[in-house]
Amino acid sequence: MRSLIVYASEHGTTEKAVRILCRYLSGEVDVWCLKKGEPYPNIEPYDLVIIGGSIYAGLIQRQVTRFIEIHRKALRNKRVALFLCCILEGSQANHQFERAFPSYLRNQSIANGLFGGELIYSQLSMLKQLMVSNMLGINKDVLQIDLNAIYVFAEHCK
Ligand SMILES: Cc1cc2nc3c(=O)[nH]c(=O)nc-3n(C[C@H](O)[C@H](O)[C@H](O)COP(=O)(O)O)c2cc1C
């Protein structure tokens, strides 16, 4: 089986989660990081397309949304799996997941993953520190990548 992981990452957490995911997946796995202004990958050769990103102010990166829009037709005939990195948990994380990915994709997805997140508060700009303390009530570093969630997700992808 040939899989493609397409993701976006602002501060590197999603990238870290993708590296962990690669260790758990079987078969041939290619990885594509979506960056602003750069081209999108061709998904045609792949049996499985795994799409992920992280949440900022309630939203997934625009590059991820755009990738999904551009490949809407091709994605309908693919095995797809979806994941998110974010700090909020439980129903709030689920709500963010629902906003991040269109319902047709969520319904056809073979695995939906919430991988937790990391927020290195001490390294953020003052503006971002203000944002996260107001929006998320966080004022210290948080390291909570959910290894088990990544493992379970990878098992569903097999
Ligand atoms: C400015 C800012 C806003 C954020 N907003 C949210 C949010 O609305 N909900 C959430 O669950 N996490 C939020 N986060 C946490 C990120 O989703 C988390 O740090 C994630 O691990 C980042 O992944 P990345 O480094 O791959 O981009 C925010 C983080 C920052 C710095």
PDBQT file of the ligand as one rigid body, heavy atoms in Angstrom, charges set to zero:
ROOT
HETATM    1  C1  LIG A 201      -1.727  31.857  18.724  1.00  0.00    +0.000 C 
HETATM    2  C2  LIG A 201      -2.221  30.445  18.983  1.00  0.00    +0.000 A 
HETATM    3  C3  LIG A 201      -3.567  30.166  18.886  1.00  0.00    +0.000 A 
HETATM    4  C4  LIG A 201      -4.035  28.847  19.150  1.00  0.00    +0.000 A 
HETATM    5  N1  LIG A 201      -5.373  28.604  19.087  1.00  0.00    +0.000 NA
HETATM    6  C5  LIG A 201      -5.815  27.359  19.403  1.00  0.00    +0.000 A 
HETATM    7  C6  LIG A 201      -7.212  27.101  19.420  1.00  0.00    +0.000 A 
HETATM    8  O1  LIG A 201      -8.049  27.924  19.080  1.00  0.00    +0.000 OA
HETATM    9  N2  LIG A 201      -7.599  25.867  19.808  1.00  0.00    +0.000 N 
HETATM   10  C7  LIG A 201      -6.708  24.879  20.169  1.00  0.00    +0.000 A 
HETATM   11  O2  LIG A 201      -7.144  23.788  20.520  1.00  0.00    +0.000 OA
HETATM   12  N3  LIG A 201      -5.379  25.102  20.145  1.00  0.00    +0.000 NA
HETATM   13  C8  LIG A 201      -4.922  26.320  19.763  1.00  0.00    +0.000 A 
HETATM   14  N4  LIG A 201      -3.581  26.573  19.746  1.00  0.00    +0.000 N 
HETATM   15  C9  LIG A 201      -2.653  25.472  20.038  1.00  0.00    +0.000 C 
HETATM   16  C10 LIG A 201      -2.070  24.822  18.773  1.00  0.00    +0.000 C 
HETATM   17  O3  LIG A 201      -3.080  24.190  18.010  1.00  0.00    +0.000 OA
HETATM   18  C11 LIG A 201      -1.020  23.807  19.225  1.00  0.00    +0.000 C 
HETATM   19  O4  LIG A 201       0.043  24.533  19.791  1.00  0.00    +0.000 OA
HETATM   20  C12 LIG A 201      -0.530  22.904  18.128  1.00  0.00    +0.000 C 
HETATM   21  O5  LIG A 201       0.243  21.871  18.711  1.00  0.00    +0.000 OA
HETATM   22  C13 LIG A 201       0.303  23.643  17.116  1.00  0.00    +0.000 C 
HETATM   23  O6  LIG A 201       0.753  22.752  16.129  1.00  0.00    +0.000 OA
HETATM   24  P1  LIG A 201       1.824  23.203  15.032  1.00  0.00    +0.000 P 
HETATM   25  O7  LIG A 201       3.082  23.581  15.768  1.00  0.00    +0.000 OA
HETATM   26  O8  LIG A 201       2.038  22.007  14.177  1.00  0.00    +0.000 OA
HETATM   27  O9  LIG A 201       1.243  24.328  14.265  1.00  0.00    +0.000 OA
HETATM   28  C14 LIG A 201      -3.106  27.831  19.481  1.00  0.00    +0.000 A 
HETATM   29  C15 LIG A 201      -1.734  28.139  19.549  1.00  0.00    +0.000 A 
HETATM   30  C16 LIG A 201      -1.291  29.430  19.299  1.00  0.00    +0.000 A 
HETATM   31  C17 LIG A 201       0.193  29.710  19.388  1.00  0.00    +0.000 C 
ENDROOT
TORSDOF 0
